[in-house]
Amino acid sequence: MTVHAAAGVKSSGEVFGAPCWVSLTARDLDRARDFYRAVLGWEYRPTGLGDEFTVAVSGGVPVASIGTVAPSMQRSVAWTSYFAVEDADRTVSRIRERSGTVAVGPLSLSVGRGALAADRDGAAFGIWEGQLPTDWALWRRRTPAWLGLRTRDAFDAAIFYGEVLDWASDRPGSCQVDFEGGEVVLRSEGHTLARLSSGAEGAASDPDLRPRWDVHFPVADVAATARAAERNGGSVLPRPHADGTDATEATLRDPDGARFTVTTRPSPE
């Protein structure tokens, strides 16, 4: 998930606990790049990790990385949300101690270490120790992507992530956790980074109803973006409990099946 260093880039220890990056695992890198270029208008630049990884850029701001991995790693095609940590080994131990699972890692890359895990309800996420992939203050301010956790119990999930990632701790710089209208809201210096909401079903036969982290990308026109996705081999997913009149958000799948959300909201305020 790493990219070239840039002015103002921080290390993960400086923004511990905060969402710091999103990354797509794809089967075919060229096809994935073509799809997201056509649907979201992204351009791309190399990462320094070889031909199997690229960084998506929108409006001059790095948004996400896209990469392919060896079949032996058995990773599914999916968007993954990464959180900054000071010590990947310590964080992995905390995850396991609290009944979460660790699927991969920590693995060492050129400028840091990462791992893939799942919380105790099964929602997958990543952790990253090391150099951050972009100017995090700019990322937070521009909000080119933001996160939502749909989970069984938002308050229980907040306890898990708080203990694992040092949310709402007495340490300087820790992320703030607020409870608003039945949701948990994660903030850093007043900027909203993620929302956690209840209602997912851990044992649901429909995978779309199970706990998961969703990646949201702001767009100017949700309906036009959804049509572009369909024209380029993607699909639009039905939204549970929606009445069909809300044009502010749509959940899409790319041609490989990775789901993501597009929204007219620039941030989850």
DAZIRA-V623887 format. One record per backbone hydrogen bond with DSSP energy under -0.5 kcal/mol. CO is the residue of the C=O (numbers start at 0). NH is the residue of the N-H. E is the energy in kcal/mol with one decimal. If there is no record, write none. Layout:
BEGIN
CO_NH_E + CO_NH_E
END
This chain:
BEGIN
5_8_-2.0 + 9_131_-2.5 + 10_13_-1.2 + 10_14_-0.6 + 11_14_-0.8 + 12_15_-0.7 + 14_17_-2.0 + 17_83_-2.6 + 20_81_-2.9 + 21_64_-1.6 + 22_79_-2.9 + 23_25_-0.6 + 23_66_-2.4 + 24_77_-0.7 + 27_31_-2.3 + 28_32_-2.6 + 29_33_-2.4 + 30_34_-2.2 + 31_35_-2.4 + 32_36_-2.1 + 33_37_-2.1 + 34_38_-2.3 + 35_39_-2.3 + 35_41_-1.2 + 36_40_-1.1 + 42_56_-2.9 + 44_54_-2.6 + 49_52_-1.1 + 51_67_-2.0 + 52_46_-0.6 + 53_65_-2.6 + 54_44_-1.8 + 55_62_-3.1 + 55_63_-1.0 + 56_42_-2.3 + 57_60_-1.8 + 60_57_-2.5 + 63_55_-3.1 + 64_23_-2.8 + 65_53_-2.2 + 66_25_-2.6 + 69_72_-2.1 + 70_73_-1.5 + 75_77_-0.7 + 77_24_-2.3 + 79_22_-2.2 + 80_125_-3.1 + 81_19_-2.5 + 81_20_-1.1 + 82_127_-2.4 + 83_16_-3.6 + 86_90_-2.2 + 87_91_-2.6 + 88_92_-2.0 + 89_93_-2.0 + 90_94_-2.3 + 91_95_-2.2 + 92_96_-2.4 + 93_97_-1.3 + 94_97_-0.5 + 94_99_-2.7 + 95_98_-1.6 + 100_102_-0.5 + 100_117_-2.4 + 103_115_-2.3 + 106_113_-2.1 + 108_111_-0.5 + 110_130_-2.1 + 111_108_-3.3 + 112_128_-3.1 + 113_105_-0.6 + 113_106_-3.2 + 114_126_-2.3 + 115_102_-2.0 + 115_103_-1.6 + 116_124_-2.4 + 117_100_-2.3 + 118_121_-1.9 + 122_118_-2.3 + 124_116_-3.1 + 125_82_-1.8 + 126_114_-1.7 + 127_84_-2.5 + 128_112_-2.9 + 129_11_-2.7 + 133_9_-0.6 + 133_135_-0.9 + 134_138_-2.5 + 135_139_-2.9 + 136_140_-2.1 + 137_141_-3.0 + 138_142_-2.2 + 145_215_-3.1 + 146_194_-1.4 + 147_149_-0.6 + 147_213_-3.6 + 148_150_-0.7 + 148_196_-3.0 + 149_211_-2.2 + 150_198_-0.5 + 150_199_-2.1 + 151_198_-1.0 + 152_156_-2.5 + 153_157_-2.2 + 154_158_-1.6 + 155_159_-2.0 + 156_160_-2.8 + 157_161_-2.3 + 158_162_-2.3 + 159_163_-2.0 + 160_164_-3.2 + 161_165_-1.1 + 161_166_-0.6 + 165_168_-0.9 + 170_173_-1.8 + 174_167_-3.1 + 175_186_-2.8 + 177_179_-0.6 + 177_184_-3.0 + 179_182_-2.1 + 182_179_-2.4 + 183_195_-3.1 + 184_177_-2.5 + 184_186_-0.5 + 185_192_-3.2 + 185_193_-1.3 + 186_175_-2.9 + 187_190_-2.2 + 190_187_-2.3 + 192_146_-1.4 + 193_185_-2.6 + 194_148_-2.9 + 195_183_-2.6 + 196_150_-2.8 + 199_201_-0.6 + 200_203_-1.6 + 204_206_-0.7 + 205_208_-2.1 + 206_209_-1.1 + 208_200_-3.0 + 211_149_-2.6 + 211_213_-0.5 + 213_147_-2.1 + 213_215_-0.5 + 214_260_-2.6 + 215_145_-2.1 + 216_262_-1.8 + 220_224_-2.0 + 221_225_-2.5 + 222_226_-2.1 + 223_227_-2.1 + 224_228_-2.1 + 225_229_-2.0 + 226_230_-2.3 + 227_231_-1.3 + 228_233_-3.3 + 229_232_-1.3 + 234_252_-2.5 + 236_250_-0.5 + 237_239_-0.6 + 238_241_-2.0 + 244_246_-0.7 + 247_263_-2.2 + 249_251_-0.5 + 249_261_-2.8 + 250_236_-3.0 + 251_259_-2.2 + 252_234_-2.0 + 253_256_-2.0 + 257_253_-2.3 + 259_251_-3.2 + 260_216_-2.8 + 261_249_-2.3 + 262_218_-2.6 + 263_265_-0.5
END
